[in-house]
Amino acid sequence: MNQKDVVITLDGPAGSGKSSVAKKLAEHLGLLHADSGAMYRTFTLALMQRLGPGETPEDFGNQVKAAAISPESLHVEVKIDADRQSNLISGLDQMDLIRSPEVTARIKYIADRLEFREAVNRLLSKMKGVVADGRDMGSVVFPDAPFKFYLEASVEMRAERRLKELQAKGWNEDIEALRESIRKRDEEDQNRQFGALRRTDDMILIDTTHINLDGVLRRILNSLQIQF
Ligand code: DC
């Protein structure tokens, strides 16, 4: 196997640290980082721009269902280079807009729909030499990946991490509201009909509750030692 063609998958719930770990791991190994959550976020934002955000997330979900817009017609593109992933709508990089709480509250209505799962999986399918993070990377999208990890952490710790991330981007949220949103997202992520969050037997489990980013990275590199 050519090491530069390798695929490493990192799955786990919201706020488990997957994306930060995946980014560092990719840098360390000279691979690219594919953030599949960002792809679902970009399709969600593209639909919000096309249809409006709706009065409530549920209202938005009903509009998405009724409008039956094809993913291709949203002109979503993803470009990944060594530094970062650019998530484009009609050629415009959406930067941090895809991470707003309004987008987060509406993703479910896109991530539950098979046509959008297939669209994201198509964007990912041709990628090689990547660390791919998400919910179904090791179970559905790259079932033959030779290295699969599953990251988890307590709800409390994940809410604290999300708060820090949001604050760094200039958004604020109440910690209890974040805990609630994480619990809700766990329940949605674990129970969707297609691409549900699931740990398969071939994934190495890492609990990140009491380990920092470098600690998690060290554990992953330890497991990969023979190959790298
Ligand atoms: O990793 P994240 O929080 O940015 O992901 C946002 C949402 O996208 C997540 O709650 C569910 C969805 N998602 C998914 O369904 N499958 C993936 N592989 C990645 C994300």
Boltz pocket constraint, residues with backbone or C-beta under 6 A from the ligand:
constraints:
  - pocket:
      binder: B
      contacts: [[A, 14], [A, 15], [A, 36], [A, 37], [A, 38], [A, 40], [A, 41], [A, 107], [A, 111], [A, 133], [A, 134], [A, 135], [A, 136], [A, 137], [A, 185], [A, 189], [A, 195]]
      max_distance: 6.0
